[in-house]
Amino acid sequence: MNYAEAIQFLYDLRLFGAKFGLENTFKLAALAGEPQRRLRFIHVAGTNGKGSTCAMLESMYRASGLRVGLFTSPHLVSFAERIQVNRRPVPEREVVRLVEEMRAWVRQFSPEHSPTFFEAVTVMALRYFAEQGCDLVIWETGLGGRLDSTNIVTPLASVITNIQFDHQRWLGETLARIAAEKAGILKPGVPAITAAEEPEALAVIQETALQQHSPLTLVTPAHTQHPPLDALRLPLLGWHQRMNAAVALATVRTLQAQVPVSDAAIRAGLLGVRWPGRLQLVERPLRAADGKSAPKPIQRLLLDGAHNSGGVTTLRAALEEHFPNTRPTVILGIMQDKDWDLMCEILAPLAARILCTPVGSERSADPAKLREACRRTNPEAQVAVCASLADALRLAGNDPFVVIAGSLYLIGEAMEFLHLTATPPADEKALNEWSAKR
């Protein structure tokens, strides 16, 4: 098996959808030698901010000298982004070896109960982290929590960043039901940390923690003014990142007796954190009419994987905070299964120009429908449909400030187009595609 064949095997597992339940994952982990029993975890769930919180936790613990595994999803460009040790993505040769092992284990399942892509990748990550001798693994849920494949571990701490509307088809139509699924990661006696603030969601988390005898730490906006956050300028833009940092910091302090981290490591970790595609600001020279680079001015591009209404609300707040009195060009691509009408309603009023583009996915929303939704909300803006992100970027080539948002898939495509990341030999972004089955 070579790397291309390994990736194709993972693509084939997508045919089995994303099943809710832990039976397959427990069985795969047993075939893999129960690697989760040799590792320590911080399990992170929530609607938005999971990835940023995981990145901050990883950075602080790595700054303290630990060997830290990081498991996140989805990936922006390369599958290897999902499985990292000390922020180094799993090498291609290791992907091939892990897939070869997985292929043998998958054969022990009947076709009607075959493991899904995410179940397989979860166990591949566990196997790799155990082999790499990780001191700690920052472990992000995929979807929900209670029946998510990652929930086969017993962590040192369980984190729920926040509860907002997303994936209602699978998690429930109310914040209380969504919270119940997320709170499914709480384990007996294991401390829990959350920044959930909606009363009906918080009540569910508090009740679950009480039932599980889990000491619960509630993080509020006031925590962003506590040292060292009160004096730190985070490299990640947006007030919401200060809340994510407060959650990560509360987690570190909750576990201080088990996994000590010095104040210096906390500061170094927070100041050194990186998390691409989330309010990532890129600058490049504007192109002169003759095609040559003009010495100035520059074009600023803000890439943000705001992929649901909560994420777009956060993006709008960040634009108002960091770029007041600026009306950008917005390149917008959204998934059909998101609340795209509301997302347009939230974001469109800030834009002078809106370019609606398809996302490179079978689940892409129709750009023409996005255009109409944006026009209803902001009739004064120039709104157009573009055939692709590349066309939109060319059309916005001389605009001084461009925001690209609406989907992490779109952000991955933008990062490749702008040469912000290495491009794999084959397109691996479609590995993120899934359809849930109960």
VEXNU-240687 format. One record per residue (C-alpha): residue number from 1; residue in three letters; z, x, y. Coordinates in steps of 0.02 Angstrom, whole numbers. Each point is the difference from the previous one (the first is absolute). Example, Ala and Ser with C-alpha at 12.3 -4.5 7.8 and 13.67 -1.06 7.14 Angstrom:
<atoms>
+-------+-------+--------+--------+--------+
! margu ! marti !     c3 !     c1 !     c2 !
+-------+-------+--------+--------+--------+
!     1 !   Ala !    390 !    615 !   -225 !
!     2 !   Ser !    -33 !     69 !    172 !
+-------+-------+--------+--------+--------+
</atoms>
This chain:
<atoms>
+-------+-------+--------+--------+--------+
! margu ! marti !     c3 !     c1 !     c2 !
+-------+-------+--------+--------+--------+
!     1 !   Met !      0 !      0 !      0 !
!     2 !   Asn !    -43 !     61 !    174 !
!     3 !   Tyr !     67 !    -64 !    167 !
!     4 !   Ala !   -142 !   -125 !     26 !
!     5 !   Glu !     32 !    -72 !   -173 !
!     6 !   Ala !    186 !    -10 !     35 !
!     7 !   Ile !    -31 !    -98 !    160 !
!     8 !   Gln !   -120 !   -114 !    -94 !
!     9 !   Phe !    136 !    -36 !   -129 !
!    10 !   Leu !    115 !    -53 !    142 !
!    11 !   Tyr !   -139 !   -108 !     72 !
!    12 !   Asp !    -20 !    -86 !   -168 !
!    13 !   Leu !    186 !    -44 !     -2 !
!    14 !   Arg !    -28 !   -103 !    159 !
!    15 !   Leu !    -87 !   -130 !   -110 !
!    16 !   Phe !    172 !    -51 !    -63 !
!    17 !   Gly !     57 !    -47 !    176 !
!    18 !   Ala !    179 !     22 !     60 !
!    19 !   Lys !    119 !    -89 !   -118 !
!    20 !   Phe !    176 !    -44 !     53 !
!    21 !   Gly !    130 !     55 !   -126 !
!    22 !   Leu !     81 !    158 !    -67 !
!    23 !   Glu !    -35 !     -8 !   -187 !
!    24 !   Asn !   -156 !    108 !      1 !
!    25 !   Thr !     76 !    128 !    117 !
!    26 !   Phe !    157 !     18 !   -106 !
!    27 !   Lys !   -108 !     23 !   -156 !
!    28 !   Leu !   -112 !    129 !     84 !
!    29 !   Ala !    153 !     93 !     65 !
!    30 !   Ala !     72 !      4 !   -176 !
!    31 !   Leu !   -162 !     73 !    -67 !
!    32 !   Ala !      8 !    129 !    140 !
!    33 !   Gly !    176 !     53 !    -50 !
!    34 !   Glu !    100 !   -103 !    126 !
!    35 !   Pro !    -32 !    119 !    146 !
!    36 !   Gln !     92 !   -116 !    121 !
!    37 !   Arg !    164 !     44 !    -87 !
!    38 !   Arg !    -18 !    181 !     57 !
!    39 !   Leu !    -26 !    -41 !    184 !
!    40 !   Arg !     97 !    -64 !    151 !
!    41 !   Phe !    -82 !   -130 !    112 !
!    42 !   Ile !      9 !    -87 !    167 !
!    43 !   His !    -92 !   -164 !    -26 !
!    44 !   Val !    -85 !    -72 !    155 !
!    45 !   Ala !    -66 !   -177 !     20 !
!    46 !   Gly !    -42 !   -110 !    151 !
!    47 !   Thr !   -149 !    -81 !     84 !
!    48 !   Asn !    -41 !    133 !    130 !
!    49 !   Gly !     62 !    176 !     34 !
!    50 !   Lys !     25 !     48 !   -183 !
!    51 !   Gly !   -117 !    148 !      6 !
!    52 !   Ser !     65 !     68 !    165 !
!    53 !   Thr !    180 !    -17 !    -59 !
!    54 !   Cys !    -45 !     90 !   -162 !
!    55 !   Ala !    -85 !    139 !     98 !
!    56 !   Met !    155 !     23 !    109 !
!    57 !   Leu !    116 !      4 !   -151 !
!    58 !   Glu !   -112 !    125 !    -88 !
!    59 !   Ser !     -9 !    111 !    153 !
!    60 !   Met !    189 !      5 !     27 !
!    61 !   Tyr !     40 !     37 !   -182 !
!    62 !   Arg !   -137 !    131 !    -11 !
!    63 !   Ala !     67 !     82 !    158 !
!    64 !   Ser !    168 !     12 !    -88 !
!    65 !   Gly !    -79 !    106 !   -136 !
!    66 !   Leu !    -26 !   -130 !   -136 !
!    67 !   Arg !   -156 !    -18 !   -105 !
!    68 !   Val !    -53 !   -177 !     43 !
!    69 !   Gly !   -122 !   -117 !    -85 !
!    70 !   Leu !    -87 !   -133 !    103 !
!    71 !   Phe !    -82 !   -153 !    -77 !
!    72 !   Thr !    -91 !   -118 !    119 !
!    73 !   Ser !   -144 !   -121 !      3 !
!    74 !   Pro !   -134 !    -39 !     45 !
!    75 !   His !    -90 !    164 !     32 !
!    76 !   Leu !   -112 !     22 !    151 !
!    77 !   Val !   -136 !    110 !    -73 !
!    78 !   Ser !     53 !     95 !   -156 !
!    79 !   Phe !     92 !    -66 !   -152 !
!    80 !   Ala !    105 !    159 !      2 !
!    81 !   Glu !     88 !    -59 !    159 !
!    82 !   Arg !    102 !   -120 !   -107 !
!    83 !   Ile !     91 !    138 !    -97 !
!    84 !   Gln !     66 !    148 !    101 !
!    85 !   Val !    130 !    135 !    -26 !
!    86 !   Asn !     62 !     80 !    161 !
!    87 !   Arg !   -147 !    -87 !     85 !
!    88 !   Arg !   -128 !     84 !   -112 !
!    89 !   Pro !   -112 !   -129 !    -84 !
!    90 !   Val !    -13 !      9 !   -189 !
!    91 !   Pro !   -141 !    124 !    -43 !
!    92 !   Glu !   -159 !    -64 !    -82 !
!    93 !   Arg !     36 !     96 !   -161 !
!    94 !   Glu !    168 !    -86 !    -14 !
!    95 !   Val !    -81 !   -170 !     29 !
!    96 !   Val !   -118 !     37 !   -145 !
!    97 !   Arg !    143 !     52 !   -114 !
!    98 !   Leu !    108 !   -149 !     45 !
!    99 !   Val !   -145 !   -121 !    -25 !
!   100 !   Glu !    -40 !     76 !   -170 !
!   101 !   Glu !    181 !    -32 !    -51 !
!   102 !   Met !     -6 !   -175 !     71 !
!   103 !   Arg !   -161 !    -41 !    -92 !
!   104 !   Ala !     84 !     37 !   -166 !
!   105 !   Trp !    149 !   -110 !     43 !
!   106 !   Val !   -108 !   -144 !     63 !
!   107 !   Arg !    -85 !     -7 !   -170 !
!   108 !   Gln !    166 !    -55 !    -74 !
!   109 !   Phe !    -11 !   -165 !     97 !
!   110 !   Ser !   -101 !   -151 !    -54 !
!   111 !   Pro !   -149 !    -39 !    114 !
!   112 !   Glu !     82 !   -159 !     66 !
!   113 !   His !    156 !     98 !     51 !
!   114 !   Ser !    -84 !    159 !     63 !
!   115 !   Pro !     93 !     91 !    140 !
!   116 !   Thr !    -67 !    -23 !    175 !
!   117 !   Phe !    -49 !    137 !    120 !
!   118 !   Phe !    166 !     -5 !     93 !
!   119 !   Glu !    104 !     -3 !   -160 !
!   120 !   Ala !    -92 !    153 !    -63 !
!   121 !   Val !     12 !     95 !    165 !
!   122 !   Thr !    185 !    -39 !     14 !
!   123 !   Val !     35 !     86 !   -166 !
!   124 !   Met !   -119 !    142 !     39 !
!   125 !   Ala !    102 !     32 !    158 !
!   126 !   Leu !    164 !     -5 !    -95 !
!   127 !   Arg !    -68 !    123 !   -128 !
!   128 !   Tyr !    -64 !    118 !    134 !
!   129 !   Phe !    160 !     -3 !    105 !
!   130 !   Ala !    107 !     36 !   -154 !
!   131 !   Glu !   -113 !    144 !    -52 !
!   132 !   Gln !      7 !     70 !    176 !
!   133 !   Gly !    189 !      0 !     -2 !
!   134 !   Cys !     19 !   -108 !    154 !
!   135 !   Asp !    178 !     -7 !     67 !
!   136 !   Leu !    -34 !   -171 !     79 !
!   137 !   Val !   -142 !   -126 !      0 !
!   138 !   Ile !    -39 !   -115 !    147 !
!   139 !   Trp !    -67 !   -151 !    -93 !
!   140 !   Glu !    -99 !   -136 !     91 !
!   141 !   Thr !    -30 !   -170 !    -77 !
!   142 !   Gly !   -177 !    -62 !    -19 !
!   143 !   Leu !     15 !   -188 !     24 !
!   144 !   Gly !    162 !    -97 !     18 !
!   145 !   Gly !    137 !     85 !    -99 !
!   146 !   Arg !     81 !   -107 !   -134 !
!   147 !   Leu !   -150 !      6 !   -118 !
!   148 !   Asp !    -85 !    153 !     73 !
!   149 !   Ser !    -34 !    142 !   -122 !
!   150 !   Thr !    108 !    119 !    101 !
!   151 !   Asn !    154 !   -106 !    -39 !
!   152 !   Ile !     34 !     83 !   -167 !
!   153 !   Val !    107 !    132 !     86 !
!   154 !   Thr !    183 !     -4 !     50 !
!   155 !   Pro !      5 !     88 !    168 !
!   156 !   Leu !    135 !     84 !    102 !
!   157 !   Ala !    -37 !   -124 !    140 !
!   158 !   Ser !   -111 !   -153 !     25 !
!   159 !   Val !    -86 !    -22 !    169 !
!   160 !   Ile !    -82 !   -157 !     71 !
!   161 !   Thr !    -81 !     43 !    166 !
!   162 !   Asn !    -35 !   -177 !     61 !
!   163 !   Ile !    -62 !   -171 !    -56 !
!   164 !   Gln !   -156 !    -74 !     78 !
!   165 !   Phe !   -144 !   -108 !    -59 !
!   166 !   Asp !   -125 !     85 !   -116 !
!   167 !   His !    -67 !    -32 !   -175 !
!   168 !   Gln !     68 !   -178 !      8 !
!   169 !   Arg !   -112 !    -51 !   -144 !
!   170 !   Trp !     97 !    115 !   -115 !
!   171 !   Leu !    172 !     14 !     81 !
!   172 !   Gly !     29 !   -173 !     71 !
!   173 !   Glu !    -36 !   -101 !    156 !
!   174 !   Thr !    170 !     21 !     85 !
!   175 !   Leu !     95 !    152 !     61 !
!   176 !   Ala !    143 !    -47 !   -117 !
!   177 !   Arg !   -112 !      6 !   -154 !
!   178 !   Ile !    -82 !    162 !     56 !
!   179 !   Ala !    173 !     74 !     29 !
!   180 !   Ala !     55 !    -53 !   -174 !
!   181 !   Glu !   -145 !     97 !    -76 !
!   182 !   Lys !     35 !    155 !    106 !
!   183 !   Ala !    187 !    -11 !    -36 !
!   184 !   Gly !    -41 !     10 !   -184 !
!   185 !   Ile !     10 !    189 !     15 !
!   186 !   Leu !    189 !     -7 !     33 !
!   187 !   Lys !     99 !     64 !   -149 !
!   188 !   Pro !    183 !    -25 !    -49 !
!   189 !   Gly !    113 !    111 !    103 !
!   190 !   Val !   -145 !     93 !     82 !
!   191 !   Pro !     13 !      7 !    191 !
!   192 !   Ala !   -132 !    -94 !     98 !
!   193 !   Ile !    -69 !     26 !    176 !
!   194 !   Thr !   -104 !   -123 !    100 !
!   195 !   Ala !    -65 !    -34 !    174 !
!   196 !   Ala !    -51 !   -179 !    -40 !
!   197 !   Glu !     43 !   -110 !    148 !
!   198 !   Glu !    -73 !   -173 !    -33 !
!   199 !   Pro !    155 !   -104 !    -41 !
!   200 !   Glu !    -71 !    -88 !   -154 !
!   201 !   Ala !    -62 !    165 !    -74 !
!   202 !   Leu !    159 !     95 !     41 !
!   203 !   Ala !    106 !   -135 !    -79 !
!   204 !   Val !    -92 !     21 !   -165 !
!   205 !   Ile !     21 !    189 !      3 !
!   206 !   Gln !    185 !    -16 !     41 !
!   207 !   Glu !     28 !   -126 !   -140 !
!   208 !   Thr !    -93 !    109 !   -125 !
!   209 !   Ala !    100 !    153 !     51 !
!   210 !   Leu !    160 !    -99 !    -22 !
!   211 !   Gln !    -52 !    -56 !   -173 !
!   212 !   Gln !    -46 !    178 !    -49 !
!   213 !   His !    158 !     74 !     78 !
!   214 !   Ser !   -116 !    111 !    103 !
!   215 !   Pro !     77 !     66 !    162 !
!   216 !   Leu !   -123 !    -56 !    135 !
!   217 !   Thr !    -36 !     95 !    161 !
!   218 !   Leu !    -86 !   -103 !    135 !
!   219 !   Val !   -103 !    102 !    122 !
!   220 !   Thr !    -25 !    -76 !    173 !
!   221 !   Pro !    -91 !     55 !    158 !
!   222 !   Ala !    164 !     72 !     63 !
!   223 !   His !    -12 !    134 !   -134 !
!   224 !   Thr !   -153 !     73 !     87 !
!   225 !   Gln !    117 !     54 !    140 !
!   226 !   His !    119 !     94 !   -114 !
!   227 !   Pro !    -11 !    191 !    -18 !
!   228 !   Pro !   -113 !     84 !    -36 !
!   229 !   Leu !   -130 !   -137 !     29 !
!   230 !   Asp !     58 !    -26 !    179 !
!   231 !   Ala !    -62 !    174 !     46 !
!   232 !   Leu !   -149 !     23 !   -118 !
!   233 !   Arg !   -183 !    -27 !     42 !
!   234 !   Leu !    -77 !    -50 !   -166 !
!   235 !   Pro !   -177 !     59 !    -39 !
!   236 !   Leu !    -43 !   -177 !    -59 !
!   237 !   Leu !    -41 !   -118 !    143 !
!   238 !   Gly !     79 !   -170 !     27 !
!   239 !   Trp !    173 !    -73 !     19 !
!   240 !   His !    -13 !    -68 !   -177 !
!   241 !   Gln !     -2 !    179 !    -62 !
!   242 !   Arg !    169 !     25 !     79 !
!   243 !   Met !     61 !   -147 !   -103 !
!   244 !   Asn !    -78 !     77 !   -156 !
!   245 !   Ala !     87 !    163 !     44 !
!   246 !   Ala !    165 !    -91 !     20 !
!   247 !   Val !    -21 !    -75 !   -174 !
!   248 !   Ala !    -42 !    170 !    -74 !
!   249 !   Leu !    147 !     81 !     89 !
!   250 !   Ala !    120 !   -136 !    -59 !
!   251 !   Thr !    -60 !     31 !   -178 !
!   252 !   Val !     28 !    188 !     14 !
!   253 !   Arg !    175 !    -28 !     67 !
!   254 !   Thr !     40 !   -128 !   -135 !
!   255 !   Leu !    -43 !    130 !   -133 !
!   256 !   Gln !     78 !    149 !     90 !
!   257 !   Ala !    133 !     25 !   -134 !
!   258 !   Gln !   -130 !      2 !   -140 !
!   259 !   Val !   -144 !     86 !     89 !
!   260 !   Pro !     65 !     97 !    151 !
!   261 !   Val !   -117 !     28 !    148 !
!   262 !   Ser !     53 !    102 !    150 !
!   263 !   Asp !    -22 !    -59 !    179 !
!   264 !   Ala !   -126 !    139 !     26 !
!   265 !   Ala !   -103 !    -59 !   -149 !
!   266 !   Ile !      6 !   -179 !     61 !
!   267 !   Arg !    -67 !     52 !    170 !
!   268 !   Ala !   -131 !    116 !    -74 !
!   269 !   Gly !    -57 !   -134 !   -122 !
!   270 !   Leu !    -18 !   -135 !    131 !
!   271 !   Leu !    -88 !    116 !    122 !
!   272 !   Gly !   -119 !     61 !   -135 !
!   273 !   Val !    -46 !   -165 !    -82 !
!   274 !   Arg !   -183 !    -45 !    -18 !
!   275 !   Trp !    -78 !   -161 !    -61 !
!   276 !   Pro !   -188 !    -12 !     30 !
!   277 !   Gly !    -86 !   -160 !     49 !
!   278 !   Arg !    151 !    -83 !     80 !
!   279 !   Leu !    -18 !      5 !    189 !
!   280 !   Gln !    -87 !    167 !    -22 !
!   281 !   Leu !    -72 !     60 !    165 !
!   282 !   Val !   -158 !    105 !     -8 !
!   283 !   Glu !    -89 !     79 !    147 !
!   284 !   Arg !   -180 !     61 !      6 !
!   285 !   Pro !   -123 !     43 !    139 !
!   286 !   Leu !   -112 !   -138 !     62 !
!   287 !   Arg !   -182 !     28 !    -37 !
!   288 !   Ala !   -117 !     33 !    145 !
!   289 !   Ala !   -164 !    -94 !     11 !
!   290 !   Asp !    -96 !    151 !    -67 !
!   291 !   Gly !    110 !      3 !   -155 !
!   292 !   Lys !    100 !    153 !     52 !
!   293 !   Ser !    189 !      0 !     16 !
!   294 !   Ala !     55 !    -26 !    177 !
!   295 !   Pro !    146 !    111 !     53 !
!   296 !   Lys !     94 !   -157 !     50 !
!   297 !   Pro !     55 !   -137 !     -2 !
!   298 !   Ile !     61 !    -30 !   -175 !
!   299 !   Gln !     -5 !   -153 !   -110 !
!   300 !   Arg !    164 !    -57 !    -75 !
!   301 !   Leu !     -3 !    -93 !   -165 !
!   302 !   Leu !    155 !    -86 !    -69 !
!   303 !   Leu !     -6 !    -34 !   -187 !
!   304 !   Asp !    124 !   -126 !    -67 !
!   305 !   Gly !      1 !    -84 !   -170 !
!   306 !   Ala !     73 !   -161 !     70 !
!   307 !   His !    -52 !   -113 !   -144 !
!   308 !   Asn !    101 !   -159 !     26 !
!   309 !   Ser !     67 !   -104 !    144 !
!   310 !   Gly !    163 !     98 !      8 !
!   311 !   Gly !    -94 !    165 !      5 !
!   312 !   Val !   -116 !    -60 !    138 !
!   313 !   Thr !    149 !    -63 !    101 !
!   314 !   Thr !     75 !    174 !    -15 !
!   315 !   Leu !   -165 !     80 !     51 !
!   316 !   Arg !     -9 !   -112 !    154 !
!   317 !   Ala !    178 !     48 !     49 !
!   318 !   Ala !    -43 !    185 !    -21 !
!   319 !   Leu !   -156 !    -18 !    108 !
!   320 !   Glu !    102 !    -85 !    136 !
!   321 !   Glu !    134 !    135 !    -13 !
!   322 !   His !   -106 !    157 !     -6 !
!   323 !   Phe !   -164 !    -54 !     83 !
!   324 !   Pro !     48 !   -125 !    136 !
!   325 !   Asn !   -136 !    -65 !    115 !
!   326 !   Thr !   -132 !     63 !   -121 !
!   327 !   Arg !   -127 !   -119 !    -76 !
!   328 !   Pro !    -76 !     88 !   -149 !
!   329 !   Thr !   -151 !    -30 !   -107 !
!   330 !   Val !     66 !    -71 !   -164 !
!   331 !   Ile !    -94 !     26 !   -163 !
!   332 !   Leu !     66 !   -134 !   -117 !
!   333 !   Gly !    -22 !    -20 !   -187 !
!   334 !   Ile !    117 !   -114 !   -101 !
!   335 !   Met !     16 !    -60 !   -178 !
!   336 !   Gln !    -44 !   -181 !    -36 !
!   337 !   Asp !    167 !    -33 !    -87 !
!   338 !   Lys !     98 !     45 !    157 !
!   339 !   Asp !     41 !   -117 !    144 !
!   340 !   Trp !   -149 !     68 !     96 !
!   341 !   Asp !     -8 !   -143 !    125 !
!   342 !   Leu !    179 !     33 !     57 !
!   343 !   Met !    -31 !    189 !      0 !
!   344 !   Cys !   -147 !    -24 !    118 !
!   345 !   Glu !    105 !   -114 !    109 !
!   346 !   Ile !    134 !    135 !     16 !
!   347 !   Leu !   -111 !    151 !     32 !
!   348 !   Ala !   -155 !    -64 !     89 !
!   349 !   Pro !     83 !    -36 !    171 !
!   350 !   Leu !     32 !    186 !     27 !
!   351 !   Ala !   -182 !     53 !    -22 !
!   352 !   Ala !   -142 !     18 !    122 !
!   353 !   Arg !   -124 !     12 !   -142 !
!   354 !   Ile !     14 !    -49 !   -183 !
!   355 !   Leu !   -115 !     60 !   -138 !
!   356 !   Cys !     22 !    -97 !   -163 !
!   357 !   Thr !    -51 !     91 !   -157 !
!   358 !   Pro !      9 !    -29 !   -187 !
!   359 !   Val !    126 !     95 !   -103 !
!   360 !   Gly !    -70 !     97 !   -148 !
!   361 !   Ser !     73 !   -123 !   -124 !
!   362 !   Glu !    -51 !   -155 !    -94 !
!   363 !   Arg !    148 !    -85 !     87 !
!   364 !   Ser !    -63 !     33 !    176 !
!   365 !   Ala !     10 !   -140 !    127 !
!   366 !   Asp !   -165 !    -54 !     78 !
!   367 !   Pro !    -21 !     95 !    165 !
!   368 !   Ala !    -87 !   -151 !     76 !
!   369 !   Lys !    158 !   -103 !    -28 !
!   370 !   Leu !    104 !    138 !     77 !
!   371 !   Arg !   -116 !     -2 !    150 !
!   372 !   Glu !     24 !   -186 !     26 !
!   373 !   Ala !    189 !     14 !    -18 !
!   374 !   Cys !      5 !    141 !    128 !
!   375 !   Arg !   -111 !    -95 !    121 !
!   376 !   Arg !    115 !   -151 !     -7 !
!   377 !   Thr !    149 !    108 !     45 !
!   378 !   Asn !    -84 !    115 !    126 !
!   379 !   Pro !   -158 !    -81 !     71 !
!   380 !   Glu !    -14 !    137 !    133 !
!   381 !   Ala !    -20 !    143 !   -125 !
!   382 !   Gln !   -166 !     63 !    -63 !
!   383 !   Val !      1 !    -45 !   -185 !
!   384 !   Ala !   -132 !     55 !   -123 !
!   385 !   Val !    -31 !     15 !   -186 !
!   386 !   Cys !    -46 !    169 !    -72 !
!   387 !   Ala !    -76 !     28 !   -171 !
!   388 !   Ser !    119 !    143 !    -40 !
!   389 !   Leu !    142 !    105 !     68 !
!   390 !   Ala !   -124 !    141 !     31 !
!   391 !   Asp !   -105 !   -115 !    110 !
!   392 !   Ala !    156 !    -57 !     94 !
!   393 !   Leu !     54 !    180 !     33 !
!   394 !   Arg !   -173 !     46 !     61 !
!   395 !   Leu !     -2 !   -152 !    115 !
!   396 !   Ala !    171 !     50 !     68 !
!   397 !   Gly !    -49 !    183 !     12 !
!   398 !   Asn !     26 !     12 !    189 !
!   399 !   Asp !    148 !   -117 !     16 !
!   400 !   Pro !    155 !     96 !     59 !
!   401 !   Phe !    127 !    -88 !   -111 !
!   402 !   Val !    -38 !    -76 !   -170 !
!   403 !   Val !    122 !    -85 !   -119 !
!   404 !   Ile !    -49 !    -17 !   -183 !
!   405 !   Ala !    108 !   -124 !    -94 !
!   406 !   Gly !     14 !   -145 !   -122 !
!   407 !   Ser !     -3 !     82 !   -170 !
!   408 !   Leu !     55 !    163 !    -82 !
!   409 !   Tyr !   -170 !      2 !    -86 !
!   410 !   Leu !    -82 !      5 !    170 !
!   411 !   Ile !    116 !    141 !     55 !
!   412 !   Gly !    -45 !    102 !   -154 !
!   413 !   Glu !   -184 !    -22 !     39 !
!   414 !   Ala !     30 !     51 !    181 !
!   415 !   Met !     94 !    156 !    -53 !
!   416 !   Glu !   -148 !     53 !   -105 !
!   417 !   Phe !   -126 !    -40 !    136 !
!   418 !   Leu !    100 !     98 !    129 !
!   419 !   His !     28 !    145 !   -121 !
!   420 !   Leu !    188 !    -17 !      8 !
!   421 !   Thr !     18 !     24 !   -187 !
!   422 !   Ala !    -92 !     75 !   -146 !
!   423 !   Thr !   -119 !   -121 !    -84 !
!   424 !   Pro !      9 !    -13 !   -191 !
!   425 !   Pro !   -162 !     25 !    -99 !
!   426 !   Ala !     -3 !   -188 !    -37 !
!   427 !   Asp !     69 !   -147 !     97 !
!   428 !   Glu !    178 !    -29 !    -61 !
!   429 !   Lys !     51 !   -129 !    130 !
!   430 !   Ala !    -52 !   -145 !   -111 !
!   431 !   Leu !    138 !     48 !   -122 !
!   432 !   Asn !    111 !    -97 !    121 !
!   433 !   Glu !    -88 !   -162 !    -48 !
!   434 !   Trp !     98 !   -120 !   -109 !
!   435 !   Ser !     21 !   -182 !    -45 !
!   436 !   Ala !    172 !    -58 !    -54 !
!   437 !   Lys !     30 !    -90 !   -164 !
!   438 !   Arg !    163 !    -78 !    -53 !
+-------+-------+--------+--------+--------+
</atoms>
